Amino acid sequence: MNYLAEIARSWLAQNPARVWFPVLISLIFAAFGRAVRGVTTSGALAGAVVCFALLLGAGARGFTALFVVFLLTWGSTRVGYDRKRSLGTAERRDGRSASQVLANLGVASVCALLYASGWRDSRILIALAAALAEAAADTISSEIGQAVGGTPRLVTNWNPVPAGTDGAITLAGTAAGVGAAIAVSLTGTLAGRPALICAAAGVLGMMADSLLGATLERRGSMGNNAVNFSSTAIAALLAFLIA
């Protein structure tokens, strides 16, 4: 937070409009997310911070990618909601909390702040888009898989397990996740090789999330938020190294 404020003060000193406009957009985005019950009040505040960071670091393209992630995850959460509620796997109706928002979007925010602070390496923006692609892919694969995916199987041994089991995947959910990674990658980067790198890294991060869930999370060594943060970090690192 202090680092973000320091960057904002620096930009404000140079050109006030470069900060106030992102602030306005971030507040509108947060209010919208809360109004449609995509996030709780704390989640909306965290979303505003994330949005501000992405606008500072990646501009309109970063915001557009973030908005696509929000729409995809918000919509997938509501697909088959009654079924997921009966299974005990549905998200709360008032939306995701601040810890969930930061677990999924914190890595992308860090990438944006690094770029805004002067590390003008295009690989940082590719890593940012990959982190967003993984966040969307992971959430959507889980939500769609629980809604319409049939019997899930544990990624480590392919045994059938109950819906909502950590590390379990379905074919339908995985396909939806791949599609989400591609959609976000095309939004967050220029078409061509950067988008391909982001999508591939996002899908690999989604697979890493399932593996961490089936091992460390099932044993109680990691919580869900830690797994989500780690998988977005893996996607970002892979994209950075490949690029």
C-alpha positions, 0 to 999 in steps of 0.5 A: 500500500505504501509503495503504491501511494509513493508511486501515485504521489510521484505521478501526481507531482508530474501530471495530476490527471495521470493519477486522478483519472485512474482513481476515478475509474478504480472507484467506479470499477469497485462500485460496479463489482459491489453492486453486482455482488461479485465482491464483498465490501472489503473485496471491492476496496481490494479490487479498487487498489488492484485496478489502480495498480493495473491502470498505472502500470498497464494502462487501458489494456491492463484495465480491459484484461482485468474487467474481462477477468471479472466478467468471466469469473462473475458469470461462471460463479452463477452458472449452475449455482443451485447445483453448486449450493446443493453440493456445498461448493458455491461461492457466497452470494455477497461475492469474494472477499479482499483476501480472495481478490488479492490471492488471485490478482496480487501477482498481476498488481505487483507486475504492474507496479514494477512496470510503473516504477521504471522497470520498462521491460515488455516481459513484465507486461506479458507476465502480468497478462499471464497472471490474469489469464491463470486467475481466470482459467483457474476460477472458471475451470472450477466453477464450470466443472462443478456446474456441468463437468460430471464426476471430477477426478483427482489430478494425481491419480485420476481417481473419481472424487466428490465435486469440490475436492481440492485438486480435482478436475473435469474435462468440461472445466479444463476446456472452459479454463483454457478458453478463459486463458486464451480470452484474457491473453488476447485482451491483455496483450497484442495478438501473436506470440505474446498472447500465445505465451500468456495463454500457455503460461496461464494454462500451465499455472492452472495445472499447477494449481490443481497439483498444489491442491491435490498435494499440499492443500489436501494435506493442510500445508497450504490454504486455498488463497496461498495456492491461488497466489502461488499458481498465478506467480508460477504463470507469471514467472513462466511467461517472463522466462519464455518471453 
